[in-house]
Amino acid sequence: MRGLRLSPPIVFRLVAVGLVVLILVAASLHLRHVPRDVGVPDLGPPGSRDRLAAGLAHCQALGMKADGDPACAAIWAENRKRFFAPDVTR
């Protein structure tokens, strides 16, 4: 019995499988050490967020009638302004 002869395609497959296993192990180790005490970002004053959330809920409850409501238009404009505002913490 002479040595085990591996053809190039078999060698490439073994290397590919080894790399996939190595990547999976590295990813699992990385995900295992994610910090658990990630803080919640500052969303602004609590009162203004509550009013905006209440206004959005009210407009959602109105359904299609909210489309012509000027109060809902103002609430949606404020929501868009806050959503697209640049984040100063980045």
C-alpha positions in Angstrom: 0.0 0.0 0.0 1.6 3.2 -1.2 0.6 6.5 0.3 -2.8 8.1 -0.1 -2.9 10.0 -3.4 -5.2 13.0 -3.4 -6.2 14.6 -6.6 -6.3 18.5 -6.8 -10.1 18.7 -6.8 -10.2 16.6 -3.6 -7.6 18.9 -2.0 -9.5 22.0 -3.0 -12.7 20.6 -1.5 -10.9 19.7 1.8 -9.5 23.2 2.0 -12.9 24.7 1.3 -14.6 22.6 3.9 -11.8 23.5 6.4 -12.3 27.2 5.7 -16.1 27.0 6.2 -15.6 25.3 9.5 -13.0 27.9 10.5 -15.4 30.7 9.6 -18.3 29.1 11.5 -16.1 28.6 14.6 -14.8 32.2 14.5 -18.4 33.6 14.1 -19.7 31.6 17.0 -16.8 32.7 19.2 -17.4 36.3 18.2 -21.2 36.2 18.8 -20.6 34.5 22.2 -18.7 37.5 23.5 -21.2 40.2 22.6 -21.5 42.7 25.6 -24.7 42.2 27.4 -24.9 45.7 28.9 -25.5 47.6 25.6 -27.1 51.0 26.5 -30.3 52.4 25.0 -29.6 55.5 22.9 -30.9 58.8 24.1 -34.2 59.5 22.3 -34.7 63.0 23.6 -37.0 64.3 26.3 -39.5 61.6 27.4 -42.5 63.9 27.4 -42.1 64.9 23.7 -41.6 61.2 22.7 -44.8 60.2 24.5 -46.8 63.0 22.9 -45.5 62.1 19.5 -46.2 58.4 20.1 -49.7 59.2 21.3 -50.3 61.4 18.3 -49.1 58.7 15.9 -51.4 56.2 17.6 -54.3 58.6 17.2 -53.7 59.1 13.5 -53.3 55.4 13.0 -56.6 54.8 14.7 -58.3 57.4 12.3 -57.2 55.3 9.3 -57.9 56.9 6.0 -59.6 59.9 7.6 -56.2 61.0 8.9 -55.0 61.7 5.4 -56.8 65.1 5.3 -56.3 65.9 9.0 -53.9 68.9 9.5 -53.0 67.7 13.0 -51.9 64.3 11.7 -50.0 66.0 8.9 -48.1 68.0 11.5 -47.5 64.9 13.6 -46.1 63.0 10.6 -43.9 65.9 9.7 -42.4 65.9 13.2 -41.9 62.2 13.1 -40.1 62.5 9.7 -38.0 65.3 11.1 -36.9 63.2 14.1 -36.4 60.1 12.0 -34.2 61.8 9.4 -32.4 64.1 11.8 -28.6 63.5 11.8 -27.5 61.6 14.8 -24.9 63.7 16.7 -23.6 60.7 18.7 -22.1 59.0 15.6 
